């Protein structure tokens, strides 16, 4: 359930992970490795995230990268090039 704080709507780490379809363990690891925003503590117990932070996490979660960096033709499938 969203938490309104000073006019901003924030979500817990569990809500973010569930909403993006990623496991809590994966989300925790990404935060630990600083690949995504780490959030803020709310009342010393919850990690919360703003909509902007959630968008950054969504972009990271949905990124597409080539498996082999040397195979430049590999991403043609995703960018519509024959």
N, C-alpha and C positions, 0 to 999 in steps of 0.2 A: 504494500500500500504506500503510495507516494507520501513523502514527508515535506510539508511546506515549511521553509525556513527563510525568514526575511524576504518574502516575495519570490523566492526560487523554489522550484520543485525538485526534490532529491529522492534518490532510490537507494535501497540497500544493495550490498554486494550480491546477496542471494537473488534479489529481484533482477539485477543486471544480468547475471549469469543465466538465470532461467529464461529471461526475455530474449537473450541472444542465442540460446540453444547450446551453450558451452557448459562444461562441468565446473563445479566450484573449484576443484583442484587445478584445472587448467587456468582458470581466471586468477587464482591465487598465485600460480607460478608466473604468469605474465606480469602481474603486479610486482612480485618479488624481483623479477629480472628487469623491471622498469620499461617494459615494452608497451605498457598502457598506463594511463593515469592511476595512481595508487589510492585516490580518494581522500576523504577527510574523516576524522573521528567525530562522531556525534554522541554526546553524553557519555564519553569514555567507553562505549561498548559497541557501537555500530560503525561500520564503514559505509559512508554515503557518497553518491556520485550525482553530479549535475547532468542536465541534458547534453551540454557540450562535451563533457567527459565521456558520456555514454556513446555519443557519435564517434569520438576518437576510438573507443574500444570496438565499436561496430566495424569501423573501417579496417582496423587491424585484424579482426576476426574474419573478415570477408576478403582479405587480400589474396591475390593470385600471383604466384612466383614460379619461374621455371624450376624444374627439378635439377636440371643440368645447366648451369650458367653458360656453358659453351654452346649449347644447342639453341641458337637464337631463333630458329624457326618454330620452336616449341609453343610460343604464345600466339601464333597465327590463329589458332582455334578461337581464342578469346577476343581478338581485336577485329575479326571479320575478314582478314586478309587471306586470299587463297594460297 
